[in-house]
């Protein structure tokens, strides 16, 4: 599944995104710094009713947000993680295998800790400042 969108269309893209993802719980976001991973995650959380402040967990590594139904969404940023071992030591596997929704930035830093079943999201910035999103479903 692929789509190109402008920043003004992010709400519609977030709704489309959730429709595509179905019951997948682990969603891995790939893309260069500044491509809009955190901005998209913020909108994804907003669409499903998260009232907490959604921000990049670059230094905390993981943020937990509550949904109106009481479930948890984990927002994980592996940018500062060196490898799988460091991610395991930081407790990332607990979140990834919790059954809760996990939105993970920079998954390539510790791909060995991820469940096989996941959505891989590749974001790229186009020359006209639109974004291209490609969803790949792994199971």
TILUM-737683 format. One record per residue: residue in three letters; x, z, y of N, C-alpha, C, CB in turn. Coordinates in steps of 0.05 Angstrom, whole numbers, plus 5000, padded with zeros to 4 digits. Atoms other than C-alpha are relative to their C-alpha. Glycine has a CB too. Layout:
BEGIN
ALAXZYXZYXZYXZY/...
//
This chain:
BEGIN
UNK501750004977500050005000501850005025498150245000/UNK498450024976502849805067498249965024502049774998/UNK501550024975500649825140502050015023497950225002/UNK498549984975503649705209498150115021501149725008/UNK501749874981501050135265501550085025498750254988/UNK498949894975502150345337499450295002498849855024/UNK500349714998502651075357497150075008502050115021/UNK502849944992495651035388498149984976499149815022/UNK501750035024492950875318500650224979500449734988/UNK499049815020496051485285497750164986501950195012/UNK502249855012489451845273498749834978497950085021/UNK501150185021486551245236501949964977499349725013/UNK498050035021492951165197500050254982502849955011/UNK500149755015492651905176497650014982500050245019/UNK502450015017485551815151500349804977497549925017/UNK499450205021487551185113501950114979501249745013/UNK498049885017493551555085498750194979502150165017/UNK501349815019489352125055498249864980498450215016/UNK501750165019484551615025501749884978498549785015/UNK498350135019490351274990501250214981502349855014/UNK498549805016493751914965498350144978501150215018/UNK501649885021487852174925500850284993500049834975/UNK499349735010489952774882503050054999498950034973/UNK497149945000497452704892500650245018501649755011/UNK499549754986500353364915502750005014499950244981/UNK497450014989507653204930500449735014502250054979/UNK499750244985508952704985502750005014497649965021/UNK497250014990516152505003500249795022501949944976/UNK499850174976517452205072502949915005498850145024/UNK497450124995523351735080499949865027500849804977/UNK499850144975525651455146502250115018497350005015/UNK497949914982531051495199499050215019501149765015/UNK500749814980531252045250498649865023502650155010/UNK501550104977526151925304497949794993501849885019/UNK501950215008521751445263497150105002500649914972/UNK502749894997515751925268499050154975498249785006/UNK500949855024515652315202498550255008502550074983/UNK501349754992513952975235497549955016501950175017/UNK502550074985508952645282497849934981500649775020/UNK502050085020505352335223499150254984501149794981/UNK500749765015505552995184498250185018502550164992/UNK501749844982502653355245497149895000501149995029/UNK502650125000496852865246498650034973500249705007/UNK501149965026495852915171498850284997502149954978/UNK501049725001495153665177497550045017502250195009/UNK502249984982490453605236497449884987500649855026/UNK502250145013485953115197498650184979500949744988/UNK501249845021484953615141499450295009501850014975/UNK501049754989483554195188501950225004497950094984/UNK498049794995490054575195499950085030502949914993/UNK500149904973489555015257502750115010497850215003/UNK497449904993496655285254501649805016501650084974/UNK498250184985501954995300501849864979501750155021/UNK498350165019505254435259502549915015498449764989/UNK497550084987512554355276502149954978501050235019/UNK497950065019518854115243501450254990502049815013/UNK498649775011521854625195503049944995498750084974/UNK497250075003528854355206501850244995501049845024/UNK498349775003531855045212498950214980500450145027/UNK501349815019526855465172499849884972497350085009/UNK500150165025526854915117497149964990501650144979/UNK502750025010519555055099498150155018499950104971/UNK502249884986513155195137497649994982499549875028/UNK502550005016506655395104497750015020500050254981/UNK502450014983500055215137497550054982499849735015/UNK502549955015493155445115497949795008498950285005/UNK502250184995487254965109497550165003499849784977/UNK502549854998480055165124499050104973497949825013/UNK500949915026478855215049501750224988500049764980/UNK498349785009484455725042502449914984498550194984/UNK497650105015489455275006502449995020499449724987/UNK497650014984496555205031501249725000502150204989/UNK498550254998500254595055502950085007498949805022/UNK497249944994507854645051501249765014501550064973/UNK498550214984511854245103502950074996499150005030/UNK497249945007518954205078501849795013500349994969/UNK498150184988524953915114502750054986500250055031/UNK497549975015531153805071502449895015499849864973/UNK497850124985535453515126502650164999499249965029/UNK497649835000540254105126500950094972499550255017/UNK499349945028540454165050502249814990497549994981/UNK497850175010546853915016499349854974502450174996/UNK500550125027544253784945497850154986502650004984/UNK502149885017539453964889500450304997499949864973/UNK499449725005542954624875499350185024503050034993/UNK500649854976542354864947496950025004501449885024/UNK503050014997534954654948498750204981499049724996/UNK501049815020533655044884500450295009501349954972/UNK499449734991537155654912498250095023503050025008/UNK501749944977532755614974497150034992500349795021/UNK502749965010526555634930498149765004498850235013/UNK501650244995524154924944498349924975501749775008/UNK501550085024521954804871497550174998501750044975/UNK502449845001517055384877497749865015500550285012/UNK502150144984513255004931499349734986500949955029/UNK500550275011514054314898498450004974502649864995/UNK501449985025511154554832497750205002501950084978/UNK502249804996505855024862497249894996500250115028/UNK502750125001500154524857498749975027498250174983/UNK501050034973499254564932501149745012500850245018/UNK499050244987500253974979502750065012498049895021/UNK497349974989507653894997500749745015502150064978/UNK499250224983509753435054502950035006498349985027/UNK497149955000517253345049501549785015501050014971/UNK498250184985521953035100502850004988500050075030/UNK497350035010528852785078500250064970501950175016/UNK499949935028527352815003502649904986497649884986/UNK497650115013533552394987502350204999500949765015/UNK497849805000537853015001500050164974499650195024/UNK500149855025535353344936497949894982499450305007/UNK502050145016531352834897499750114972500649715000/UNK500149905027533053164831498150234995502750084992/UNK501849775003528453754844497049925001500550205022/UNK502750094996522153324854498649954973499949755017/UNK501550085024516653254803499849694998497150125001/UNK500150295003516052554774497549885014500049924970/UNK502450094988508952494800500050075030497550134986/UNK499949954971509152404875499449745015502950105009/UNK500350244983507851924933502649995016497550025018/UNK497750054983513951624967499049845024502349864985/UNK500950124975512651445040502549905015498350205017/UNK497750124985517550975074499049915027501349764984/UNK500750064972517050945150502349855013499250255016/UNK498050144985520750445192498949945028500949744986/UNK500750064972520750315267500649715005501650195020/UNK499650284994519749595288501049965028497349854996/UNK498950064973522849265349498050045022501149725000/UNK502149974980516149285385499050295001497749814994/UNK500749715001515850055372497650064984499650105028/UNK502049935020510349995321501550114976498249754992/UNK498949895024511550335255498949854976499550314997/UNK500950125025511150045185500050234979501849764991/UNK500249795020508850515130499549864973497750205006/UNK500350105027509450365056499750234981502449814991/UNK500549795019506550815002500649904972497150115002/UNK499550065028509250804931499250244983503149934996/UNK501149785017505851214877501650024974497049954994/UNK498449955023510251514823498650184981502850115007/UNK501349815019507351814760501249964972497049964999/
//
